[in-house]
Amino acid sequence: MKITIIGTGYVGLVTGTCFSETGNDVVCVDNNNEKIACLNQGKVPIYEPGLDELIKRNVKEGRLRFTSDIKSAIENALFVFICVGTPPREDGSADLSYVWTVARDISTYMTGYRIVVTKSTVPVGTTEKVREIIDGGTKEQFDVASNPEFLKEGTAIDDFMKPDRIIIGTDDPRVEELMKELYSPFVRTGKPILAMDIRSSELTKYAANAMLATRISFMNEMANLCKKIGADVAKVRIGMGSDPRIGSSFLFPGVGYGGSCFPKDVRAIVEVSREFGYEMKILPMVEEVNNLQKSVLADMVLEYFDGDIKNKKIAVWGLSFKPQTDDMRDAPSLVIIDRLLKEGAVVCAYDPVAMAETRKVFSDRIFYGERNYDVLQDAEALLVITEWNEFREPDFERIASLMKRPVIFDGRNIYGSKKLKKKGFDYFGIGTK
């Protein structure tokens, strides 16, 4: 099938590349000429394991192309996927200006029947508005559909190629069948393709992310309570997760969630509910708990040093909001480091892939190490913020020999307190004794 992907951000690149991998003819469009030039030179602007290899292979085979010529891309496709950004406004609502611009472009350049699919995460009613905009600018026949993405940064290729489910929002049986045909290579193991009305499809994405964010904030509340009463959140988590009605996923306490989805989507669904006259009670508190949780690790450091960390060197391992990505959007590390700097600490940080993105935020306000052990020399504390695999089994004897004071603040509970104390460390986790 001939597919046009409008937007070469995270969702657009992964979607277009994976569709080309199954033999489709895919054109990815972006109005950023510099980005298109880089992609045509084989340079991928985002870090996602396995993506660069897939792009190179499919470009070589002629199934995947990149262009800034939106006119030709729309003229030569059956499916047109809208994958542009929907960034949050100051009030938390989604900025849909890019979506509306694309809808107008589609109406201008259509030369025959098209299926226009909103892949971006959008509020309820957006796809219907896209239909109105296109309908007002063309006499060509077209249909619209909603097809929310469920891609996790760091595992996006597997998520797309081996999905848990595909959701299609449409009011036309023909569109449903064509979309099912397009996605059929990805569900050969029997995973479901769920067809539903457009509004339910749009809301499902927000609802799923809001539920996962709620579980994270709930578990962080339990961790904070455990610390107060002397319980161990690791044991509480196992006890809860063994109940099949609850399960163990997203029950790990930490320093809060970040990234491009959870923070934005929680805020957006709250604003959407207000637009429809319903005031949500739980989700505003989910966001509040998460914002407070980002300060917990810094609070622990200040408590340990009796409120005085001026000129003390603090080492940080992990900067991105999660492993296997360089995404720093709403990353807890930003809040933690900013707090340490305001208290006068000297921060030296390391991350396997997010150093360049971090420099855009902190510039030379912090120091950077080329390797994880580089940041430990004469450090008076080590903060583990992102649970990269290479941090899980480090050489603790080497760590102790490098540090001025052997103390670890573990924001992801990847080390055990008994193990570390036996090695002579002061150890502090989230919600642990």
Protein Blocks (a to p, Z undefined) as FASTA:
>chain_A
ZZddehjafklmmmmmmmmmnopacddddfblklmmmmmnopafbdcehklmmmmmmmmn
opaccdfblklmmmmcfbdcdfbdcdddfkopacfklmmmmmmmmmmmpgbdcddddfbd
cdehklmmmmmmmmmmccbdcdddddddfddehilmmmmmmcfbdcdddfbfklmmmmmm
mmmmmmmnopacddddfklmmmmmmmmmmmmmmmmmmmmmmmmmmmmnopafklmmmmmm
mpmklopghpagcebpedjklmmmmmmmmmmmmmnopacfklmmmmmmmmmmmmmmmmmm
mmmnnopaghiacddehjbfbehiabfghpaklmmmmmmmmnopacddddfklmmmmmmm
nmmmbccdfbfklmmgopabdcdfbfcfklmmccfklmmmmpmbdcdddfkopacfklmm
mnopacddehiZZ
